Amino acid sequence: MKVNYPEMIIRKSDGLNPSEEYVSRLCNNTFLSLWSYPNVMKGDGKELCDLLVVFQNHVVIFSDKNYIFTKNDDIRISWGRWYKKAIQGAAKQIFGAERWLFKYPDSIFLDSKCAQSFPFQIPKQDDAVVHRIVISQGASDDCREYWGGTGSLVLDSRIIGDAHLNRDDCVPFTVGQINPDKGFVHIFDDVTLGIVMQTLDTVSDFITYLTKKELFFRDNEEVVVLGEENLLASYLSNMNDDNEHWFLQNSFDTKEITGIVFLDDHWESFYNNRLRIAQLEANRISYMWDELVEKFIYHVTTGTSAYLSHPNIREQSLMFQILAKENRTKRRYLAQAFMTALQEALQNNKFTRTIVPKTNNEPYYLFLILSHNKSCSDDTQYRAVRRDVLEKYLYLTKNRYPDAKDIVGIAINSLSDDSCSEDIMHLDAQIWTDEDALRAKDSEKWLNDMGLIGKRKMHTSTVSEYPDKKNQFSNVVKGSDRNKPCLCGSGKKHKRCCAT
């Protein structure tokens, strides 16, 4: 494939061992490859951390440690030794990486020779939201033998600092706050790493969970969780008064609660519920959105894009951030709309669809499906014409929706064409001048004169995170489970909500 923009090429590590490669794959899926960087190096040629993500003002630092748990006659001694290497050592690396990031933000590289700089700007420390993630692997079998269950570590907020190591106070395979003075640290293990990242597999879903979890532990001094997966299940099963996911039913008054315990049956109940199964099935189409974004990213970062208006990775990333920021449910909706537009276009040579958001703070999307025009001498000319038409449609969209701030247009061939290519364009309409307004009017006139503006059909639709919830719960919840919180997030018991 022809390299048109060699200055855009990004070469990065995929991980230096099987464990790091696994973490890298998970992070590529969650954050998308443009924002996931394993084995980032400091300016002195030493490794900064095992993986670094910088997305807008969020900084996610991963440290991955894999040590076999070695048993001793006293399990508490064995636990202390493993904790020092697999958890405390990883946290130390994260705290050091955090200091370096903000002290030397321009001295971060993708290779040990320090030849390729980290492609994104590190936000100012006062503006940054840092998420610290320790991945401690190698003890799940022994944890399962000790506690039973899945083998995931117990979380206990009452254990702080050296209490993890004190023979009188420590509880084997139980972790709390490593060093509260240096910030909250999330601890994932062999079991929970895959569950959390494969469930919350968009940057918005994942970071929102981390942020709310940090807030929840900060506001509740005594929290015990029998495995992170059960905390995640409770989070996904409940909604607060703002109709957002939260860890408890909205009917709970935490001011009157002295301690909170999450039992070890939440995840299994959630995972096997028909409501969750229906959600997974409905989400299948959403991964088309991920694939589309990754296709654009691949060509940008390999320098093989056919055309770039701004051959600069930071400039290009601003457009892709808009697409990557959408959560899994919104991606499902966008992918369905895109596929419907492709099907509709089979009846015509051209088809457009505008996705109008519910609030003005969200982006507008315009999908343009345009068949290869036979009057174009070759594909290069066809794509130049298509980009010009797409740009005019973006200005038309701003003219029709004056409150629009960000408008993203995606153009593609018709399904009936022999070949396929995609173009993407972002119109930043936050600052709108008189010159821009005149251009928008000229664009609308040109499109109208060319017969490219048809009668508009307004469609309204909503997408539910858990589809068809009434039917999915029917005759499923039985026995004592009927008294548990309903997974639809209403805050009511199953028997008084979706169960029959």
C-alpha positions in Angstrom: 0.0 0.0 0.0 1.4 3.4 -1.0 2.7 5.6 1.8 1.6 9.1 1.1 2.3 10.7 4.5 5.5 9.1 6.0 5.5 11.8 8.8 2.2 10.3 10.2 3.6 6.8 10.8 3.4 5.6 14.4 5.5 2.6 15.4 4.8 1.2 18.9 5.2 -1.9 21.0 2.6 -4.6 21.2 3.9 -5.7 24.6 7.2 -7.5 25.6 5.7 -10.7 26.9 2.4 -12.7 26.6 0.9 -10.9 29.7 1.7 -7.5 28.3 0.4 -8.5 24.8 -2.9 -9.6 26.4 -3.2 -6.3 28.2 -2.3 -4.4 25.0 -5.1 -6.3 23.0 -7.7 -5.4 25.7 -6.7 -1.8 25.7 -6.7 -1.6 21.9 -10.3 -2.8 22.0 -11.4 -0.5 24.8 -9.5 2.7 24.0 -8.9 2.0 20.2 -5.3 1.7 19.0 -4.7 5.5 18.5 -4.8 6.0 22.3 -3.2 2.8 23.7 0.6 2.7 24.0 2.4 -0.2 25.7 6.0 0.0 27.0 6.2 3.8 27.0 9.8 5.0 27.7 11.3 7.9 29.7 13.9 10.2 28.2 16.6 8.3 30.0 15.7 5.1 28.0 14.1 3.4 30.9 10.5 2.1 30.9 7.9 4.6 32.2 5.0 2.2 32.6 3.6 -1.0 31.0 0.9 0.9 29.1 -0.2 4.6 28.9 -3.5 6.1 27.6 -4.0 9.8 27.2 -7.5 10.7 26.1 -8.5 14.3 26.3 -7.7 15.2 30.0 -7.8 11.6 31.2 -4.5 9.9 31.8 -4.6 6.1 32.5 -1.4 4.5 33.7 -1.1 0.7 33.8 1.5 -1.5 35.5 1.3 -5.2 34.9 3.0 -7.7 37.2 2.8 -11.4 36.9 4.3 -13.5 39.8 3.5 -17.0 40.8 2.1 -17.2 44.3 4.5 -19.2 46.4 3.0 -20.9 49.5 4.6 -20.8 52.9 3.6 -22.5 56.1 2.0 -19.2 57.1 -0.3 -18.0 54.4 0.0 -14.4 55.7 3.7 -14.4 55.1 3.2 -15.8 51.5 0.6 -13.2 50.9 2.8 -10.4 52.1 5.7 -11.4 49.9 3.4 -11.7 46.8 1.7 -8.4 47.6 5.0 -6.6 47.8 6.1 -7.8 44.3 2.8 -7.9 42.4 0.8 -5.0 43.9 3.0 -2.7 45.9 5.8 -2.8 43.3 3.4 -2.1 40.5 1.9 0.9 42.4 5.4 2.2 43.0 6.0 2.2 39.2 2.7 4.0 38.6 3.5 6.7 41.1 6.9 7.2 39.6 5.4 7.4 36.1 2.9 9.9 37.2 5.6 12.2 38.6 7.6 11.9 35.4 4.6 12.6 33.2 3.9 16.0 34.8 7.6 17.0 35.4 8.9 16.0 32.0 5.8 15.9 29.7 8.0 16.4 26.6 10.4 13.5 27.4 8.1 10.5 26.7 8.9 8.1 23.9 7.5 5.0 22.2 10.9 3.2 21.9 14.0 2.5 24.0 16.1 4.6 21.6 13.9 7.6 22.2 13.5 8.1 18.5 9.7 8.5 18.4 8.0 10.8 20.7 4.7 10.1 22.4 2.2 11.5 19.9 -0.1 13.3 22.4 0.3 16.2 24.7 0.2 15.4 28.4 -2.4 17.7 30.0 -1.4 20.1 32.7 -1.4 18.4 36.2 -4.1 20.7 37.5 -6.4 19.7 34.5 -5.5 16.0 34.3 -7.7 13.2 35.7 -5.3 10.4 36.5 -6.5 6.7 36.7 -3.9 4.3 38.2 -4.4 0.6 37.4 -2.4 -2.2 38.8 -2.7 -5.5 37.1 -1.6 -8.3 39.5 -1.6 -11.8 38.0 -0.5 -15.1 39.3 -2.5 -15.7 42.5 -6.0 -16.5 41.3 -5.8 -20.3 41.8 -4.5 -19.9 45.4 -7.1 -17.2 46.0 -9.8 -19.5 44.8 -8.6 -22.2 47.1 -8.5 -19.8 50.1 -11.8 -17.9 49.5 -13.7 -20.0 47.0 -15.6 -18.2 44.3 -14.0 -17.2 41.1 -10.5 -16.5 42.4 -10.7 -12.7 42.2 -9.1 -10.6 45.0 -11.4 -9.2 47.8 -11.5 -5.4 48.0 -11.6 -3.9 51.5 -11.3 -0.2 51.9 -10.5 -0.5 55.6 -7.1 -1.9 54.8 -4.6 0.9 54.3 -0.9 1.0 53.4 1.3 -1.3 55.5 -1.8 -3.0 57.0 -1.5 -5.3 53.9 1.7 -6.6 55.4 1.1 -6.6 59.1 0.8 -10.2 60.2 -1.8 -9.3 62.8 -4.0 -7.1 60.5 -3.6 -8.4 57.0 -6.1 -10.7 55.4 -4.7 -12.9 52.6 -5.9 -12.1 49.0 -7.5 -8.9 50.2 -6.5 -5.5 49.0 -7.5 -2.0 50.1 -5.9 1.4 49.7 -2.2 1.1 48.8 -1.3 4.8 49.5 -4.2 7.2 49.8 -1.9 10.2 50.0 -0.7 9.5 46.4 -4.1 8.7 44.9 -6.6 5.9 44.4 -5.2 2.8 42.7 -7.5 0.2 41.0 -6.3 -3.4 41.3 -7.3 -5.9 38.7 -6.3 -9.5 38.7 -6.3 -12.6 36.4 -10.1 -12.9 36.7 -11.3 -9.3 36.8 -9.0 -7.7 34.2 -10.7 -9.4 31.3 -14.2 -9.1 32.8 -14.0 -5.4 33.4 -12.3 -4.4 30.2 -14.4 -6.7 27.9 -17.6 -5.5 29.5 -16.7 -1.8 29.6 -15.1 -1.8 26.1 -15.3 1.9 25.2 -13.2 4.7 26.6 -16.3 6.4 27.9 -17.8 3.4 29.6 -14.5 2.3 31.2 -13.4 5.8 32.4 -16.8 6.6 33.7 -16.8 3.4 35.8 -13.3 4.1 37.2 -14.3 7.7 38.1 -17.5 6.7 39.9 -15.8 3.8 41.7 -13.1 6.3 43.0 -15.9 8.6 44.2 -17.9 5.7 45.8 -14.9 4.5 47.8 -14.0 8.0 48.8 -17.5 8.7 50.1 -17.9 5.4 51.9 -15.1 4.5 54.4 -16.1 0.8 54.9 -16.7 -1.0 51.6 -16.0 -4.7 51.2 -16.3 -6.3 47.7 -16.0 -10.1 47.2 -14.4 -9.7 43.8 -14.4 -6.6 41.5 -16.7 -8.4 39.0 -19.5 -8.3 41.6 -19.0 -4.5 42.1 -19.2 -4.1 38.3 -22.4 -6.2 38.2 -24.0 -4.0 40.9 -22.9 -0.9 39.0 -24.5 -2.1 35.8 -27.7 -3.2 37.5 -28.5 0.0 39.3 -29.2 3.6 38.4 -29.1 6.8 40.5 -31.5 9.7 40.6 -29.8 11.2 37.4 -30.6 8.0 35.6 -26.9 7.1 35.5 -25.3 3.8 36.6 -24.4 3.7 40.3 -23.4 1.0 42.7 -26.5 1.0 44.9 -30.2 1.4 44.3 -31.3 5.0 44.3 -33.5 4.3 47.3 -30.5 3.7 49.6 -29.5 6.6 51.9 -25.8 6.0 52.4 -25.7 8.6 55.2 -27.4 6.0 57.4 -25.2 3.1 56.3 -22.0 2.3 58.3 -20.7 -0.3 56.0 -21.4 -1.8 52.6 -20.7 -5.4 51.4 -21.0 -6.7 47.8 -21.5 -10.5 47.8 -20.0 -12.9 45.4 -23.2 -13.8 43.4 -23.9 -10.5 41.6 -21.8 -11.1 38.5 -23.1 -14.6 37.8 -26.7 -13.5 38.2 -26.1 -10.4 35.9 -24.1 -12.3 33.3 -26.6 -15.1 32.9 -29.7 -12.9 32.9 -31.6 -12.8 29.6 -31.6 -9.0 29.8 -27.8 -9.0 29.6 -27.8 -11.7 26.9 -30.2 -9.6 24.9 -27.9 -6.6 25.3 -24.9 -8.5 24.0 -26.9 -9.6 21.0 -28.1 -6.1 20.3 -24.6 -4.7 20.7 -23.1 -6.9 17.9 -23.8 -4.4 15.2 -22.1 -1.6 17.3 -18.6 -3.1 16.7 -19.0 -2.0 13.1 -18.5 1.5 14.4 -15.2 0.4 16.1 -14.1 -1.2 12.9 -14.8 1.9 10.9 -12.9 4.1 13.3 -10.0 1.7 13.4 -9.9 1.6 9.6 -9.4 5.3 9.5 -6.9 5.2 12.3 -4.9 2.4 10.5 -4.4 4.5 7.4 -3.6 7.6 9.3 -1.0 6.0 11.5 0.6 4.0 8.6 0.7 7.1 6.4 -1.4 5.3 3.7 -4.4 7.7 3.8 -5.4 8.9 0.3 -5.8 12.5 1.5 -5.2 14.4 4.7 -6.1 18.0 5.1 -3.9 18.3 8.1 -1.0 15.8 8.2 -0.5 16.1 11.9 -1.5 13.3 14.4 -2.8 15.7 17.1 -4.9 17.6 14.6 -6.3 14.3 13.2 -7.0 12.8 16.6 -9.4 15.6 17.5 -11.8 14.3 14.9 -11.4 10.6 15.9 -11.9 11.5 19.6 -15.5 12.5 18.8 -16.2 9.1 17.3 -14.2 7.2 20.0 -15.9 9.0 22.9 -19.3 7.4 22.1 -20.3 4.7 24.5 -21.4 1.2 23.5 -25.1 1.9 23.4 -24.6 5.1 21.3 -22.3 3.1 18.9 -25.1 0.6 18.5 -27.5 3.3 17.5 -25.0 5.0 15.1 -24.0 1.7 13.5 -27.7 0.8 12.9 -28.3 4.2 11.3 -25.3 3.8 9.1 -26.3 0.3 7.9 -29.8 1.5 7.2 -28.4 4.4 5.1 -26.3 1.9 3.1 -29.4 -0.2 2.4 -31.5 2.8 1.5 -28.8 3.9 -0.9 -29.2 0.8 -3.0 -32.4 2.3 -4.4 -30.6 5.5 -5.5 -27.2 6.7 -6.6 -27.0 9.0 -3.5 -28.3 9.0 0.0 -27.7 11.1 3.1 -28.7 10.7 6.7 -28.3 13.3 9.4 -28.1 12.1 13.1 -29.4 14.9 15.3 -28.4 14.6 19.0 -30.7 15.0 21.9 -28.5 17.8 23.4 -26.5 20.5 21.7 -23.3 19.4 23.5 -23.3 16.2 21.5 -21.9 15.9 17.9 -24.1 15.8 14.8 -23.3 13.1 12.2 -23.9 13.1 8.5 -23.7 9.9 6.4 -23.2 10.3 2.7 -23.5 7.3 0.4 -22.5 8.2 -3.1 -22.1 5.8 -6.0 -19.0 6.0 -8.1 -19.8 8.6 -10.8 -19.0 7.3 -14.3 -18.1 10.8 -15.4 -15.1 10.7 -13.1 -12.0 9.5 -14.9 -10.7 7.5 -12.0 -11.1 6.9 -8.3 -8.9 9.8 -7.3 -11.2 12.2 -9.1 -14.3 10.5 -7.7 -13.1 10.9 -4.2 -12.2 14.5 -4.7 -15.7 15.1 -5.9 -17.1 13.2 -3.0 -15.1 15.1 -0.5 -16.3 18.4 -2.0 -20.0 17.2 -1.8 -19.5 16.0 1.8 -18.0 19.3 2.8 -21.0 21.2 1.4 -23.4 18.9 3.2 -21.6 19.7 6.5 -22.1 23.4 5.9 -25.7 22.7 4.9 -26.2 20.9 8.2 -24.8 23.9 10.2 -27.2 26.1 8.2 -30.2 24.0 9.2 -29.1 23.4 12.8 -27.5 26.6 14.0 -26.8 25.2 17.5 -24.5 22.5 16.1 -21.0 22.7 17.5 -19.3 19.6 16.0 -20.4 18.0 12.8 -18.8 14.8 11.5 -19.4 13.6 8.0 -18.6 10.1 6.8 -18.8 9.3 3.0 -18.7 5.9 1.4 -19.5 4.2 -1.8 -22.8 2.5 -2.5 -22.9 -1.2 -1.7 -23.6 -1.8 -5.4 -20.1 -0.4 -6.4 -17.3 -2.8 -7.2 -14.9 -1.1 -4.9 -15.2 0.7 -1.5 -13.5 3.6 0.1 -14.3 5.9 3.0 -13.7 9.6 3.7 -14.3 11.4 7.0 -14.5 15.1 7.7 -15.1 17.2 10.8 -16.6 20.7 10.8 -15.7 22.6 13.9 -18.7 25.0 14.1 -18.1 26.3 17.6 -16.9 29.6 16.3 -19.1 30.7 13.3 -18.2 33.8 11.3 -20.1 35.8 8.7 -17.8 34.3 6.1 -18.8 30.8 7.3 -22.5 31.7 7.2 -22.1 32.9 3.6 -20.3 29.7 2.7 -23.1 27.6 4.2 -25.7 29.5 2.1 -23.6 29.0 -1.0 -23.3 25.3 -0.3 -27.0 24.9 0.1 -27.7 26.7 -3.1 -25.1 24.6 -5.0 -26.6 21.3 -3.6 -30.1 22.5 -4.5 -29.1 23.5 -8.1 -27.4 20.1 -8.5 -30.6 18.3 -7.4 -28.8 16.9 -4.4 -31.3 18.1 -1.8 -34.4 16.0 -1.6 -37.4 16.2 0.6 -36.4 15.7 4.2 -37.9 12.9 6.2 -37.6 13.3 10.0 -37.1 10.1 12.0 -37.0 9.9 15.7 -35.9 6.8 17.6 -34.4 5.8 20.9 -32.1 3.0 21.9 -32.3 1.2 25.2 -29.2 0.0 26.9 -31.0 -3.2 27.8 -33.4 -3.9 24.9 -36.9 -5.3 25.3 -36.5 -5.5 29.1 -40.1 -6.6 29.9 -39.9 -9.6 27.6 -36.4 -10.4 28.7 -37.3 -10.7 32.3 -40.6 -12.6 31.9 -40.6 -15.8 33.8 -36.9 -15.8 34.5 -36.5 -14.4 38.0 -37.6 -17.0 40.5 -37.3 -17.7 44.3 -35.3 -15.3 46.5 -33.9 -13.5 43.4 -37.3 -11.8 43.0 -36.4 -9.7 46.0 -33.1 -8.5 44.5 -32.8 -5.1 42.6 -34.2 -5.3 39.1 -31.4 -5.1 36.4 -33.4 -2.5 34.4 -32.1 0.1 36.9 -35.5 1.2 38.2 -34.4 0.7 41.8 -37.4 -1.6 42.5 -37.3 -5.3 43.3 -37.6 -7.8 40.5 -41.0 -8.9 41.6 -42.4 -5.3 41.5 -40.8 -4.4 38.2 -39.8 -6.6 35.2 -40.3 -10.1 36.6 -43.6 -11.9 36.3 
